Amino acid sequence: MRIVIVDDEPLARSRLAAQVADSGLGEVVAEAENGLEAIRVVESTNPDVVLLDIRMPGMDGVETAQHLARLAFPPAVVFTTAYDEHALAAFDANAIDYLLKPIRSSRLQQALEKARVLTTAQAREVGAISADARRTHVSGHVHGNLTIIAIERVLYFQAGHGYVDVIWEDGSMLIEESLRSLESEFSERFVRVHRKALVAVAHVAGLSKDDSGNHFLNLHGCNASVPVSRRLVSQVRARLR
């Protein structure tokens, strides 16, 4: 099997690579030290398995698994962690297994054996978002490539025909998520302005009204204005205060 190791500690990566080699069950084709690098590496190397540390600075392992699940051929994910309390989060994310550090070679072999028989359908389920998850990034495909955008860059979400359009200052992409689920997950950052749009409060430049009494939100870094439904104007005003 082709294996990618993701851990922010070089020594941990080296030790795990040696254990993989000793197992005889696969070869390490690449390593990464954080979640964003892991996604790029996995896209370019197309591994069968990712050995993924849970606690990393920036994007943690659980969120990284969620984004990896959006790839056309998602790898099987085995979490590694030094913290017992992360075990539940690992299974919430539908990882096939988790390994507690320091990792025993026998447990690694057991996890890799499990990964070898994993079906593609099962791999696609890796990274299901748990009820308490809060992502730091959203992901979708642009020209066939997986694109990762930090949530603080998003100006607004616009619902369309079965998709949601993610708009940021210099780009956009479609994602297969509901506006309702995005509103629930990112309620601290975004405000509902009408039934088909959520706007990032931090990017609002002001609330304006045209001669017909229609309200619009003007956004920093965006020439377009987002209409506000009449029934939500008072709520939007209150949120902006």
PyRosetta script that sets phi, psi and omega in degrees:
from pyrosetta import init, pose_from_sequence

init()
pose = pose_from_sequence("MRIVIVDDEPLARSRLAAQVADSGLGEVVAEAENGLEAIRVVESTNPDVVLLDIRMPGMDGVETAQHLARLAFPPAVVFTTAYDEHALAAFDANAIDYLLKPIRSSRLQQALEKARVLTTAQAREVGAISADARRTHVSGHVHGNLTIIAIERVLYFQAGHGYVDVIWEDGSMLIEESLRSLESEFSERFVRVHRKALVAVAHVAGLSKDDSGNHFLNLHGCNASVPVSRRLVSQVRARLR")
pose.set_psi(1, 148.0)
pose.set_omega(1, 175.4)
pose.set_phi(2, -88.7)
pose.set_psi(2, 127.4)
pose.set_omega(2, -171.1)
pose.set_phi(3, -127.4)
pose.set_psi(3, 137.2)
pose.set_omega(3, 172.8)
pose.set_phi(4, -113.7)
pose.set_psi(4, 134.1)
pose.set_omega(4, 177.9)
pose.set_phi(5, -106.8)
pose.set_psi(5, 129.7)
pose.set_omega(5, 179.9)
pose.set_phi(6, -124.1)
pose.set_psi(6, 116.8)
pose.set_omega(6, 179.1)
pose.set_phi(7, -162.0)
pose.set_psi(7, 140.4)
pose.set_omega(7, -179.0)
pose.set_phi(8, -80.0)
pose.set_psi(8, -4.9)
pose.set_omega(8, 178.7)
pose.set_phi(9, -106.7)
pose.set_psi(9, 116.4)
pose.set_omega(9, -178.8)
pose.set_phi(10, -56.7)
pose.set_psi(10, -39.5)
pose.set_omega(10, -179.0)
pose.set_phi(11, -64.1)
pose.set_psi(11, -39.6)
pose.set_omega(11, 178.8)
pose.set_phi(12, -65.1)
pose.set_psi(12, -39.0)
pose.set_omega(12, 178.2)
pose.set_phi(13, -64.6)
pose.set_psi(13, -43.6)
pose.set_omega(13, -178.5)
pose.set_phi(14, -63.0)
pose.set_psi(14, -43.7)
pose.set_omega(14, -178.5)
pose.set_phi(15, -64.8)
pose.set_psi(15, -42.4)
pose.set_omega(15, -179.2)
pose.set_phi(16, -68.2)
pose.set_psi(16, -37.4)
pose.set_omega(16, 178.2)
pose.set_phi(17, -62.4)
pose.set_psi(17, -39.9)
pose.set_omega(17, 178.5)
pose.set_phi(18, -65.5)
pose.set_psi(18, -38.7)
pose.set_omega(18, 178.9)
pose.set_phi(19, -66.8)
pose.set_psi(19, -38.5)
pose.set_omega(19, 176.7)
pose.set_phi(20, -61.6)
pose.set_psi(20, -45.9)
pose.set_omega(20, 179.9)
pose.set_phi(21, -60.3)
pose.set_psi(21, -41.4)
pose.set_omega(21, 179.9)
pose.set_phi(22, -67.3)
pose.set_psi(22, -28.3)
pose.set_omega(22, -177.1)
pose.set_phi(23, -69.4)
pose.set_psi(23, -28.7)
pose.set_omega(23, -177.9)
pose.set_phi(24, 73.2)
pose.set_psi(24, 11.0)
pose.set_omega(24, -175.8)
pose.set_phi(25, -101.1)
pose.set_psi(25, -2.1)
pose.set_omega(25, 179.9)
pose.set_phi(26, 177.6)
pose.set_psi(26, 178.3)
pose.set_omega(26, 177.6)
pose.set_phi(27, -126.6)
pose.set_psi(27, 142.5)
pose.set_omega(27, 177.4)
pose.set_phi(28, -81.6)
pose.set_psi(28, 114.5)
pose.set_omega(28, -177.3)
pose.set_phi(29, -94.5)
pose.set_psi(29, -16.7)
pose.set_omega(29, 179.8)
pose.set_phi(30, -167.9)
pose.set_psi(30, 162.1)
pose.set_omega(30, 174.7)
pose.set_phi(31, -132.0)
pose.set_psi(31, 156.7)
pose.set_omega(31, 176.7)
pose.set_phi(32, -145.3)
pose.set_psi(32, 151.9)
pose.set_omega(32, -176.6)
pose.set_phi(33, -108.4)
pose.set_psi(33, 0.1)
pose.set_omega(33, 176.1)
pose.set_phi(34, -156.6)
pose.set_psi(34, 173.6)
pose.set_omega(34, -174.5)
pose.set_phi(35, -65.0)
pose.set_psi(35, -45.7)
pose.set_omega(35, -178.5)
pose.set_phi(36, -63.4)
pose.set_psi(36, -42.2)
pose.set_omega(36, 177.2)
pose.set_phi(37, -64.6)
pose.set_psi(37, -36.9)
pose.set_omega(37, 180.0)
pose.set_phi(38, -60.4)
pose.set_psi(38, -42.6)
pose.set_omega(38, -179.0)
pose.set_phi(39, -63.4)
pose.set_psi(39, -43.2)
pose.set_omega(39, 178.6)
pose.set_phi(40, -63.7)
pose.set_psi(40, -43.1)
pose.set_omega(40, -178.5)
pose.set_phi(41, -65.5)
pose.set_psi(41, -43.4)
pose.set_omega(41, -179.5)
pose.set_phi(42, -63.9)
pose.set_psi(42, -40.6)
pose.set_omega(42, 177.0)
pose.set_phi(43, -59.3)
pose.set_psi(43, -39.7)
pose.set_omega(43, -174.2)
pose.set_phi(44, -84.1)
pose.set_psi(44, -24.6)
pose.set_omega(44, -175.9)
pose.set_phi(45, -106.7)
pose.set_psi(45, -16.9)
pose.set_omega(45, 178.0)
pose.set_phi(46, 50.5)
pose.set_psi(46, 60.1)
pose.set_omega(46, -178.3)
pose.set_phi(47, -77.1)
pose.set_psi(47, 165.9)
pose.set_omega(47, 174.5)
pose.set_phi(48, -84.9)
pose.set_psi(48, -33.3)
pose.set_omega(48, -173.7)
pose.set_phi(49, -137.3)
pose.set_psi(49, 141.9)
pose.set_omega(49, 170.9)
pose.set_phi(50, -119.6)
pose.set_psi(50, 122.9)
pose.set_omega(50, 172.7)
pose.set_phi(51, -92.4)
pose.set_psi(51, 108.7)
pose.set_omega(51, -162.5)
pose.set_phi(52, -120.7)
pose.set_psi(52, 116.4)
pose.set_omega(52, 176.1)
pose.set_phi(53, -66.5)
pose.set_psi(53, 140.4)
pose.set_omega(53, -179.3)
pose.set_phi(54, -81.0)
pose.set_psi(54, -49.5)
pose.set_omega(54, -174.4)
pose.set_phi(55, -94.0)
pose.set_psi(55, 105.6)
pose.set_omega(55, 177.3)
pose.set_phi(56, -137.5)
pose.set_psi(56, 151.7)
pose.set_omega(56, 176.7)
pose.set_phi(57, -66.2)
pose.set_psi(57, 150.8)
pose.set_omega(57, -178.1)
pose.set_phi(58, 77.8)
pose.set_psi(58, -122.6)
pose.set_omega(58, 178.7)
pose.set_phi(59, -79.3)
pose.set_psi(59, 120.0)
pose.set_omega(59, -178.2)
pose.set_phi(60, -79.3)
pose.set_psi(60, 175.7)
pose.set_omega(60, -175.3)
pose.set_phi(61, -66.2)
pose.set_psi(61, -35.4)
pose.set_omega(61, -179.5)
pose.set_phi(62, -63.6)
pose.set_psi(62, -46.1)
pose.set_omega(62, 178.2)
pose.set_phi(63, -67.0)
pose.set_psi(63, -37.8)
pose.set_omega(63, 177.8)
pose.set_phi(64, -57.9)
pose.set_psi(64, -41.9)
pose.set_omega(64, 178.3)
pose.set_phi(65, -62.4)
pose.set_psi(65, -36.6)
pose.set_omega(65, 178.9)
pose.set_phi(66, -61.5)
pose.set_psi(66, -41.9)
pose.set_omega(66, -179.7)
pose.set_phi(67, -73.8)
pose.set_psi(67, -36.9)
pose.set_omega(67, 177.9)
pose.set_phi(68, -61.5)
pose.set_psi(68, -30.5)
pose.set_omega(68, -179.5)
pose.set_phi(69, -65.1)
pose.set_psi(69, -17.2)
pose.set_omega(69, -179.3)
pose.set_phi(70, -85.2)
pose.set_psi(70, -7.6)
pose.set_omega(70, 178.1)
pose.set_phi(71, -67.0)
pose.set_psi(71, 154.6)
pose.set_omega(71, 179.8)
pose.set_phi(72, -61.2)
pose.set_psi(72, -36.4)
pose.set_omega(72, 178.2)
pose.set_phi(73, -127.9)
pose.set_psi(73, 81.6)
pose.set_omega(73, -175.5)
pose.set_phi(74, -69.6)
pose.set_psi(74, 142.0)
pose.set_omega(74, 177.4)
pose.set_phi(75, -79.9)
pose.set_psi(75, 162.0)
pose.set_omega(75, 168.8)
pose.set_phi(76, -72.8)
pose.set_psi(76, 140.3)
pose.set_omega(76, -177.9)
pose.set_phi(77, -113.3)
pose.set_psi(77, 129.0)
pose.set_omega(77, 171.5)
pose.set_phi(78, -119.0)
pose.set_psi(78, 117.9)
pose.set_omega(78, -180.0)
pose.set_phi(79, -80.5)
pose.set_psi(79, 146.0)
pose.set_omega(79, 171.5)
pose.set_phi(80, -120.4)
pose.set_psi(80, 140.1)
pose.set_omega(80, -176.8)
pose.set_phi(81, -156.6)
pose.set_psi(81, 147.5)
pose.set_omega(81, 173.8)
pose.set_phi(82, -96.1)
pose.set_psi(82, 3.5)
pose.set_omega(82, -172.4)
pose.set_phi(83, -123.5)
pose.set_psi(83, 117.6)
pose.set_omega(83, -179.2)
pose.set_phi(84, -57.1)
pose.set_psi(84, -35.7)
pose.set_omega(84, -174.5)
pose.set_phi(85, -66.0)
pose.set_psi(85, -14.3)
pose.set_omega(85, 179.7)
pose.set_phi(86, -84.2)
pose.set_psi(86, -8.1)
pose.set_omega(86, -177.9)
pose.set_phi(87, -59.3)
pose.set_psi(87, -43.4)
pose.set_omega(87, -179.3)
pose.set_phi(88, -62.7)
pose.set_psi(88, -42.7)
pose.set_omega(88, 178.2)
pose.set_phi(89, -60.7)
pose.set_psi(89, -36.9)
pose.set_omega(89, 179.6)
pose.set_phi(90, -61.6)
pose.set_psi(90, -44.8)
pose.set_omega(90, -179.3)
pose.set_phi(91, -74.7)
pose.set_psi(91, -29.4)
pose.set_omega(91, 173.2)
pose.set_phi(92, -60.1)
pose.set_psi(92, -31.5)
pose.set_omega(92, -180.0)
pose.set_phi(93, -88.3)
pose.set_psi(93, 8.2)
pose.set_omega(93, 176.7)
pose.set_phi(94, 59.8)
pose.set_psi(94, 31.9)
pose.set_omega(94, 170.6)
pose.set_phi(95, -64.8)
pose.set_psi(95, 150.7)
pose.set_omega(95, -177.5)
pose.set_phi(96, -74.7)
pose.set_psi(96, -21.0)
pose.set_omega(96, 179.4)
pose.set_phi(97, -167.5)
pose.set_psi(97, 167.7)
pose.set_omega(97, 170.6)
pose.set_phi(98, -138.0)
pose.set_psi(98, 146.5)
pose.set_omega(98, -177.6)
pose.set_phi(99, -118.1)
pose.set_psi(99, 126.3)
pose.set_omega(99, -179.4)
pose.set_phi(100, -87.4)
pose.set_psi(100, 127.4)
pose.set_omega(100, 178.7)
pose.set_phi(101, -76.2)
pose.set_psi(101, 146.3)
pose.set_omega(101, -6.3)
pose.set_phi(102, -68.1)
pose.set_psi(102, 135.0)
pose.set_omega(102, -171.0)
pose.set_phi(103, -78.1)
pose.set_psi(103, 126.7)
pose.set_omega(103, 175.9)
pose.set_phi(104, -82.0)
pose.set_psi(104, 139.6)
pose.set_omega(104, -178.0)
pose.set_phi(105, -59.6)
pose.set_psi(105, -35.4)
pose.set_omega(105, 180.0)
pose.set_phi(106, -65.7)
pose.set_psi(106, -38.0)
pose.set_omega(106, 178.5)
pose.set_phi(107, -70.5)
pose.set_psi(107, -37.1)
pose.set_omega(107, 176.8)
pose.set_phi(108, -62.4)
pose.set_psi(108, -44.1)
pose.set_omega(108, -180.0)
pose.set_phi(109, -62.5)
pose.set_psi(109, -40.5)
pose.set_omega(109, 178.8)
pose.set_phi(110, -61.7)
pose.set_psi(110, -43.5)
pose.set_omega(110, -179.2)
pose.set_phi(111, -66.8)
pose.set_psi(111, -39.7)
pose.set_omega(111, 179.7)
pose.set_phi(112, -68.5)
pose.set_psi(112, -35.7)
pose.set_omega(112, 175.3)
pose.set_phi(113, -62.2)
pose.set_psi(113, -41.1)
pose.set_omega(113, 178.8)
pose.set_phi(114, -63.8)
pose.set_psi(114, -41.3)
pose.set_omega(114, -179.5)
pose.set_phi(115, -64.8)
pose.set_psi(115, -32.7)
pose.set_omega(115, -176.1)
pose.set_phi(116, -64.7)
pose.set_psi(116, -29.7)
pose.set_omega(116, -178.2)
pose.set_phi(117, -99.2)
pose.set_psi(117, 5.6)
pose.set_omega(117, -179.4)
pose.set_phi(118, -69.5)
pose.set_psi(118, 135.8)
pose.set_omega(118, 178.1)
pose.set_phi(119, -84.4)
pose.set_psi(119, 160.9)
pose.set_omega(119, 177.3)
pose.set_phi(120, -61.0)
pose.set_psi(120, -38.6)
pose.set_omega(120, -180.0)
pose.set_phi(121, -61.8)
pose.set_psi(121, -40.3)
pose.set_omega(121, 178.2)
pose.set_phi(122, -66.9)
pose.set_psi(122, -39.6)
pose.set_omega(122, -179.5)
pose.set_phi(123, -62.6)
pose.set_psi(123, -33.9)
pose.set_omega(123, 180.0)
pose.set_phi(124, -65.9)
pose.set_psi(124, -21.1)
pose.set_omega(124, -179.8)
pose.set_phi(125, -83.5)
pose.set_psi(125, -13.1)
pose.set_omega(125, -179.5)
pose.set_phi(126, -60.7)
pose.set_psi(126, 133.0)
pose.set_omega(126, 177.5)
pose.set_phi(127, 94.1)
pose.set_psi(127, 12.7)
pose.set_omega(127, 174.3)
pose.set_phi(128, -57.7)
pose.set_psi(128, 135.1)
pose.set_omega(128, -172.7)
pose.set_phi(129, -76.5)
pose.set_psi(129, 125.5)
pose.set_omega(129, 177.7)
pose.set_phi(130, -76.0)
pose.set_psi(130, 163.9)
pose.set_omega(130, -173.1)
pose.set_phi(131, -60.6)
pose.set_psi(131, -30.1)
pose.set_omega(131, -175.9)
pose.set_phi(132, -99.5)
pose.set_psi(132, 6.4)
pose.set_omega(132, -175.3)
pose.set_phi(133, -71.3)
pose.set_psi(133, 143.0)
pose.set_omega(133, 173.0)
pose.set_phi(134, -134.2)
pose.set_psi(134, 106.9)
pose.set_omega(134, -178.3)
pose.set_phi(135, -73.8)
pose.set_psi(135, 155.4)
pose.set_omega(135, 172.8)
pose.set_phi(136, -99.8)
pose.set_psi(136, -12.3)
pose.set_omega(136, -180.0)
pose.set_phi(137, -138.9)
pose.set_psi(137, 159.4)
pose.set_omega(137, 169.0)
pose.set_phi(138, -118.9)
pose.set_psi(138, 154.2)
pose.set_omega(138, -176.2)
pose.set_phi(139, -136.0)
pose.set_psi(139, 149.8)
pose.set_omega(139, 177.5)
pose.set_phi(140, -165.0)
pose.set_psi(140, 178.6)
pose.set_omega(140, -177.0)
pose.set_phi(141, -102.6)
pose.set_psi(141, 130.4)
pose.set_omega(141, 174.7)
pose.set_phi(142, -125.0)
pose.set_psi(142, 116.8)
pose.set_omega(142, -177.5)
pose.set_phi(143, 54.6)
pose.set_psi(143, 38.6)
pose.set_omega(143, 176.4)
pose.set_phi(144, 83.6)
pose.set_psi(144, -4.0)
pose.set_omega(144, -179.7)
pose.set_phi(145, -108.1)
pose.set_psi(145, 143.4)
pose.set_omega(145, 177.4)
pose.set_phi(146, -72.5)
pose.set_psi(146, 124.9)
pose.set_omega(146, -179.2)
pose.set_phi(147, -114.0)
pose.set_psi(147, 132.5)
pose.set_omega(147, -178.7)
pose.set_phi(148, -112.7)
pose.set_psi(148, 123.7)
pose.set_omega(148, -179.5)
pose.set_phi(149, -122.3)
pose.set_psi(149, 127.6)
pose.set_omega(149, 176.8)
pose.set_phi(150, -62.2)
pose.set_psi(150, 137.5)
pose.set_omega(150, -174.3)
pose.set_phi(151, -61.8)
pose.set_psi(151, -29.4)
pose.set_omega(151, -179.8)
pose.set_phi(152, -71.1)
pose.set_psi(152, -13.1)
pose.set_omega(152, 177.0)
pose.set_phi(153, -86.1)
pose.set_psi(153, -18.7)
pose.set_omega(153, -175.2)
pose.set_phi(154, -71.1)
pose.set_psi(154, 128.4)
pose.set_omega(154, 177.6)
pose.set_phi(155, -83.8)
pose.set_psi(155, -48.7)
pose.set_omega(155, 177.4)
pose.set_phi(156, -161.3)
pose.set_psi(156, 160.5)
pose.set_omega(156, 173.3)
pose.set_phi(157, -107.4)
pose.set_psi(157, 132.4)
pose.set_omega(157, -178.8)
pose.set_phi(158, -125.1)
pose.set_psi(158, 118.9)
pose.set_omega(158, 179.9)
pose.set_phi(159, -75.2)
pose.set_psi(159, 140.8)
pose.set_omega(159, 178.1)
pose.set_phi(160, -128.6)
pose.set_psi(160, -141.2)
pose.set_omega(160, -178.1)
pose.set_phi(161, -90.0)
pose.set_psi(161, 84.5)
pose.set_omega(161, 178.6)
pose.set_phi(162, 82.9)
pose.set_psi(162, -0.6)
pose.set_omega(162, 179.0)
pose.set_phi(163, -131.5)
pose.set_psi(163, 170.4)
pose.set_omega(163, 170.5)
pose.set_phi(164, -122.4)
pose.set_psi(164, 129.8)
pose.set_omega(164, 177.8)
pose.set_phi(165, -88.7)
pose.set_psi(165, 124.6)
pose.set_omega(165, 177.3)
pose.set_phi(166, -97.0)
pose.set_psi(166, 121.8)
pose.set_omega(166, -176.7)
pose.set_phi(167, -113.0)
pose.set_psi(167, 125.7)
pose.set_omega(167, 170.9)
pose.set_phi(168, -127.1)
pose.set_psi(168, -178.2)
pose.set_omega(168, -167.6)
pose.set_phi(169, -56.7)
pose.set_psi(169, -40.4)
pose.set_omega(169, -176.0)
pose.set_phi(170, -125.9)
pose.set_psi(170, 27.7)
pose.set_omega(170, 178.4)
pose.set_phi(171, -176.8)
pose.set_psi(171, 179.7)
pose.set_omega(171, 177.8)
pose.set_phi(172, -157.9)
pose.set_psi(172, 160.6)
pose.set_omega(172, 175.2)
pose.set_phi(173, -156.9)
pose.set_psi(173, 158.0)
pose.set_omega(173, 177.2)
pose.set_phi(174, -97.5)
pose.set_psi(174, 138.3)
pose.set_omega(174, 175.6)
pose.set_phi(175, -127.3)
pose.set_psi(175, 150.5)
pose.set_omega(175, -178.6)
pose.set_phi(176, -94.4)
pose.set_psi(176, 66.4)
pose.set_omega(176, 177.3)
pose.set_phi(177, -134.5)
pose.set_psi(177, 157.3)
pose.set_omega(177, 178.4)
pose.set_phi(178, -88.0)
pose.set_psi(178, 150.1)
pose.set_omega(178, 177.6)
pose.set_phi(179, -63.5)
pose.set_psi(179, -33.7)
pose.set_omega(179, -179.9)
pose.set_phi(180, -62.7)
pose.set_psi(180, -44.3)
pose.set_omega(180, -179.2)
pose.set_phi(181, -68.6)
pose.set_psi(181, -36.4)
pose.set_omega(181, 177.2)
pose.set_phi(182, -66.3)
pose.set_psi(182, -38.9)
pose.set_omega(182, 178.5)
pose.set_phi(183, -63.0)
pose.set_psi(183, -41.5)
pose.set_omega(183, 180.0)
pose.set_phi(184, -66.1)
pose.set_psi(184, -42.7)
pose.set_omega(184, -176.4)
pose.set_phi(185, -72.2)
pose.set_psi(185, -38.5)
pose.set_omega(185, -173.3)
pose.set_phi(186, -114.3)
pose.set_psi(186, 32.0)
pose.set_omega(186, -175.8)
pose.set_phi(187, -61.2)
pose.set_psi(187, -25.9)
pose.set_omega(187, -179.4)
pose.set_phi(188, -73.9)
pose.set_psi(188, -22.7)
pose.set_omega(188, -176.0)
pose.set_phi(189, -104.2)
pose.set_psi(189, -27.8)
pose.set_omega(189, -171.0)
pose.set_phi(190, -119.6)
pose.set_psi(190, 152.6)
pose.set_omega(190, 177.6)
pose.set_phi(191, -122.9)
pose.set_psi(191, 138.4)
pose.set_omega(191, 176.8)
pose.set_phi(192, -74.4)
pose.set_psi(192, 125.8)
pose.set_omega(192, -179.2)
pose.set_phi(193, -110.8)
pose.set_psi(193, -24.9)
pose.set_omega(193, 166.7)
pose.set_phi(194, -161.4)
pose.set_psi(194, -180.0)
pose.set_omega(194, -169.9)
pose.set_phi(195, -64.4)
pose.set_psi(195, -15.1)
pose.set_omega(195, -177.2)
pose.set_phi(196, -118.1)
pose.set_psi(196, 13.9)
pose.set_omega(196, -178.2)
pose.set_phi(197, -149.9)
pose.set_psi(197, 142.2)
pose.set_omega(197, 170.4)
pose.set_phi(198, -121.6)
pose.set_psi(198, 134.7)
pose.set_omega(198, -177.1)
pose.set_phi(199, -118.6)
pose.set_psi(199, 139.4)
pose.set_omega(199, 177.7)
pose.set_phi(200, -73.5)
pose.set_psi(200, 119.3)
pose.set_omega(200, -176.8)
pose.set_phi(201, -58.8)
pose.set_psi(201, -37.9)
pose.set_omega(201, -176.4)
pose.set_phi(202, -65.7)
pose.set_psi(202, -20.2)
pose.set_omega(202, -177.6)
pose.set_phi(203, -100.4)
pose.set_psi(203, 3.1)
pose.set_omega(203, -178.2)
pose.set_phi(204, -75.8)
pose.set_psi(204, 126.4)
pose.set_omega(204, 177.2)
pose.set_phi(205, -91.9)
pose.set_psi(205, -27.8)
pose.set_omega(205, 179.7)
pose.set_phi(206, 169.8)
pose.set_psi(206, 165.0)
pose.set_omega(206, 177.8)
pose.set_phi(207, -108.6)
pose.set_psi(207, 126.4)
pose.set_omega(207, -178.5)
pose.set_phi(208, -124.9)
pose.set_psi(208, 166.4)
pose.set_omega(208, -179.3)
pose.set_phi(209, -137.2)
pose.set_psi(209, 136.9)
pose.set_omega(209, 178.5)
pose.set_phi(210, -90.3)
pose.set_psi(210, -178.4)
pose.set_omega(210, -176.2)
pose.set_phi(211, -64.9)
pose.set_psi(211, -20.4)
pose.set_omega(211, 179.8)
pose.set_phi(212, -90.9)
pose.set_psi(212, 1.0)
pose.set_omega(212, 178.8)
pose.set_phi(213, 87.1)
pose.set_psi(213, 9.0)
pose.set_omega(213, 178.2)
pose.set_phi(214, -83.0)
pose.set_psi(214, 138.5)
pose.set_omega(214, -178.0)
pose.set_phi(215, -101.2)
pose.set_psi(215, 148.7)
pose.set_omega(215, -180.0)
pose.set_phi(216, -140.7)
pose.set_psi(216, 148.6)
pose.set_omega(216, 171.5)
pose.set_phi(217, -100.5)
pose.set_psi(217, 128.7)
pose.set_omega(217, 173.9)
pose.set_phi(218, -96.5)
pose.set_psi(218, 136.9)
pose.set_omega(218, -173.3)
pose.set_phi(219, -118.3)
pose.set_psi(219, 144.0)
pose.set_omega(219, 172.8)
pose.set_phi(220, -65.4)
pose.set_psi(220, 135.9)
pose.set_omega(220, 176.3)
pose.set_phi(221, 76.1)
pose.set_psi(221, 16.1)
pose.set_omega(221, -178.3)
pose.set_phi(222, -147.3)
pose.set_psi(222, 126.6)
pose.set_omega(222, 179.8)
pose.set_phi(223, -76.1)
pose.set_psi(223, -25.4)
pose.set_omega(223, -178.3)
pose.set_phi(224, -77.4)
pose.set_psi(224, 151.2)
pose.set_omega(224, 173.6)
pose.set_phi(225, -107.5)
pose.set_psi(225, 143.2)
pose.set_omega(225, -178.8)
pose.set_phi(226, -102.8)
pose.set_psi(226, 120.9)
pose.set_omega(226, -179.5)
pose.set_phi(227, -65.7)
pose.set_psi(227, 147.1)
pose.set_omega(227, 177.7)
pose.set_phi(228, -114.9)
pose.set_psi(228, 127.8)
pose.set_omega(228, -179.8)
pose.set_phi(229, -68.4)
pose.set_psi(229, 148.5)
pose.set_omega(229, -175.6)
pose.set_phi(230, -60.5)
pose.set_psi(230, -36.2)
pose.set_omega(230, -177.2)
pose.set_phi(231, -72.1)
pose.set_psi(231, -16.2)
pose.set_omega(231, -177.9)
pose.set_phi(232, -106.4)
pose.set_psi(232, -0.4)
pose.set_omega(232, -176.5)
pose.set_phi(233, -57.8)
pose.set_psi(233, -47.1)
pose.set_omega(233, -177.8)
pose.set_phi(234, -64.1)
pose.set_psi(234, -38.7)
pose.set_omega(234, 178.7)
pose.set_phi(235, -66.4)
pose.set_psi(235, -40.7)
pose.set_omega(235, 179.4)
pose.set_phi(236, -64.4)
pose.set_psi(236, -43.8)
pose.set_omega(236, 178.7)
pose.set_phi(237, -58.9)
pose.set_psi(237, -45.3)
pose.set_omega(237, -178.4)
pose.set_phi(238, -63.1)
pose.set_psi(238, -40.4)
pose.set_omega(238, -179.9)
pose.set_phi(239, -66.4)
pose.set_psi(239, -38.2)
pose.set_omega(239, -177.7)
pose.set_phi(240, -70.4)
pose.set_psi(240, -23.2)
pose.set_omega(240, 177.5)
pose.set_phi(241, -70.6)
pose.dump_pdb("model.pdb")
